[in-house]
Amino acid sequence: MTQLVDVQEANARLAALLVAVEAGEEVIIARGGRPVARLVAMQDGSRREMGFVGYRVPDSFFEPLPEDELAAWKQ
């Protein structure tokens, strides 16, 4: 279910609106009757693997650059 609330009501009832969002509801916040924001539950906060490329960055990628390459970047 979706609730439509104005900014003042959202400000006054934020804790209750968060409880509703955690329960699966969606809250639309409006200013002057015009929707401006949507409050929804966060997705699982676990970190995602980058899976769009079949490539693994080698550990050497994270090593410091040699002095001559580093100097070229500082120009």
ZIMODA-V351417 format. One line per field, one symbol per residue. phi: phi as a letter, one per 40 degrees, with the letter a starting at -180 (. if undefined). psi: psi as a letter, one per 20 degrees, with the letter a starting at -180 (. if undefined). burial: I if it has 16 or more other C-alpha atoms within 10 Angstrom, else O. Layout:
BEGIN
phi = ???
psi = ???
burial = ???
END
This chain:
BEGIN
phi = .bbbbcdcccccbddcccccccchcbbbbbbggbdbabbbcccdccccccbcbcbbccdcdcccccdcccccccc
psi = qpqpqrggggghkgghhhggghjirppppqpkippiqporqqrpjqpqqojiplqppqhhhjqqqqghhghhhi.
burial = OOOIIIIOOIOOOOOOIIOIIOOOIIIIIIOOOOOOOOOIOOOOOOOOOOOOOOOOOOOOOOOOOOOOOOOOOOO
END
